Amino acid sequence: MSVREPINLSESDIENLTKAFQILSGPSRPRIIEILAQDENITVSGIAKGVNLSISSVSHQLSKLKERGFVGAKKIGRKAIYRIEDECIQAILRRATPHVRYQ
């Protein structure tokens, strides 16, 4: 029998975890993170093609992901190039995928 280490979540931790998981609750944002994990030098239009959404919709989704610190962008001329800012979010999706795949 293994002994599990307690997680010891504070109220602040719980609030932040809830907000983080809410950001991932729709299908678009995990898909955008998946695209960014494959190509860290991609524009909004490239992401839009990859997820089959409008540029406007992807821009909105990216702004929400940026607010949480999951993604970042750098300007090159008039274009913004997006990347994963917090590698933890990628790890969470990788870790959760087998769990939901085999339920």
N, C-alpha and C positions, 0 to 999 in steps of 0.2 A: 504494500500500500504506500503510495507517495503522499507526502505532506505538501500541500500547496501553500505558497507564500501569500499572505494577505495583500490585497491591493491598496487599502488605506486611502480611499478617495475623500478629498475635502469637498465641501459644498461648491467651492469655486471649480474644482476639477470636474465635478458632475455637470455643472452648468456649461463649462467649455466643451466637454465631451458631447453633450446633447446638441450644442450648436454645430459642432463639427459633423456629427452624423446627420443632422438635418440638412446641411449643405449637400450631402451625398445622397439624399433621399430620392431624387429623380434620376431618370436614366441618362440624361444629357451630360451631367457633370462627371460621373465616373467614366463615361465614354471619352470626354475631353481629356481627362487625366491619362487615360490609356493612350490616346493619340500623342500627348506630350511626352509620355514615357518612351515612345518609339522615335520621336523626332523633337529634339529640344531647340531647333531653329526653325520654328514654324509660325506663320502669320495667321491672323484670324481667318482669312479666306482659305488657307490650307486646312485649318482645323474644321471649318464649315464643310468643306468637301469631304473630309474624313468621317464626319458624324452625320452628314446629310441634313444639315440645318442651314437656315439663312445666316448670313454674316451678322445681322442685327441680333438674332437669337444667341449666337455664339458669343458675341460681345457682351451681352447681358450676363450669360453664364460665367464668362471669364471674370467679369467685375465682381461677382459674388465669390468666386474662388480666390480672387486677389484680396478681397476684404478679410478673408480668414487666413490669409498668408500661405495658401496652398500653392498658388502660382505667382509668377512674377513676369515682368516684361522689360525689355530694353528697346529703346527707340533707335532705329537705324534709318536716318533720313525721315521720311514721312510714315514709315511702317513700324509697327511694334512686333517684336519677335518674342514669343512666349516660351516659358520654360516652367518646369516644376520647381518650386521654391522650397517646399518642405518635403523631403524624401520620405518622411513618416507616412504621408498620405498614400504614397505608392505602396509602401510596406503593408499598410492596413488593407488595401484592396487585394494585394496578393495573398495575404493571410486569410481574408474572409472568403475569397472565391471558392476554395475547396469545400468550405463549410456549407455554402449555399448551393453548390453544385450537386452535392450528394445527399440532400435532405429528402 
